Amino acid sequence: MIVMLLVYAVLIGAMWFFFMRPQKKEQKRVAAMLSNLETGDCVLTTSGFYGIVIDITDDTVIVEFGNNKNCRIPMEKSAISKVEKPGEN
């Protein structure tokens, strides 16, 4: 009976190590990326649009899309999938 419990404990530990741990690391990476977000950064949204951050509040950002300066859309920070700083290109 003890051997069976030990096998289950090892299996659950292995599942956590291979499935849950990488997911937590990715969540931390995304949280760090969004906390370093600044006005003027180029962002890629989850829907595939590139834009420039114009204004930042607690949970939302205003992003300007395209060359048309009138196309400014407020969106959730969670809709940003990638951030590029202006000097990194």
C-alpha positions in Angstrom: 0.0 0.0 0.0 2.8 2.4 0.9 4.6 1.7 -2.4 1.4 2.5 -4.3 1.1 5.8 -2.6 4.7 6.6 -3.3 4.2 5.9 -7.0 1.2 8.2 -7.1 3.1 10.9 -5.3 6.0 10.7 -7.8 3.6 10.8 -10.7 1.8 13.8 -9.4 5.1 15.5 -8.7 6.3 14.8 -12.2 3.1 16.1 -13.8 3.4 19.3 -11.8 7.0 19.7 -12.8 6.4 19.2 -16.5 3.0 20.9 -16.9 2.4 23.5 -14.2 5.9 24.9 -13.7 6.4 26.2 -17.3 2.9 27.7 -17.3 3.8 29.7 -14.1 7.1 30.8 -15.6 5.2 32.1 -18.7 2.7 33.9 -16.5 5.5 35.6 -14.7 7.2 36.6 -18.0 4.0 38.2 -19.3 3.3 40.0 -16.0 6.9 41.4 -16.1 6.5 42.5 -19.7 3.2 44.3 -19.0 4.6 46.0 -15.9 7.5 47.4 -18.0 5.1 48.8 -20.7 5.7 52.4 -21.4 4.2 55.1 -23.7 5.8 54.9 -27.2 6.3 51.1 -27.1 5.3 49.1 -30.2 3.0 46.3 -29.2 1.5 43.3 -30.9 -2.1 42.5 -29.8 -3.5 39.0 -29.4 -5.6 39.7 -32.6 -2.4 40.3 -34.6 -2.4 44.1 -34.9 0.7 46.2 -34.4 0.3 49.6 -32.7 2.0 52.2 -30.6 1.0 52.8 -26.9 -0.3 56.3 -26.4 -1.6 56.2 -22.8 -1.5 53.7 -20.0 -3.9 53.4 -17.0 -4.1 50.6 -14.4 -5.8 47.9 -16.5 -6.2 49.5 -20.0 -4.0 51.1 -22.6 -4.8 53.3 -25.6 -3.1 52.0 -28.7 -2.7 53.9 -32.0 -2.9 51.7 -35.1 -1.6 52.5 -38.6 -0.5 55.8 -40.0 -3.9 57.4 -39.3 -3.5 59.4 -36.1 -7.2 59.2 -35.5 -7.3 55.4 -35.0 -6.8 55.2 -31.3 -8.4 52.3 -29.5 -8.6 51.6 -25.7 -7.9 48.0 -24.8 -7.1 45.7 -21.9 -3.5 45.2 -21.0 -4.1 41.4 -21.2 -4.7 41.8 -25.0 -1.0 42.6 -25.5 1.1 39.6 -26.5 4.4 41.2 -27.4 6.2 44.5 -26.6 9.1 46.0 -28.6 10.9 49.0 -27.3 11.5 51.8 -29.9 15.3 51.3 -30.0 15.4 47.5 -30.2 14.6 47.1 -33.9 
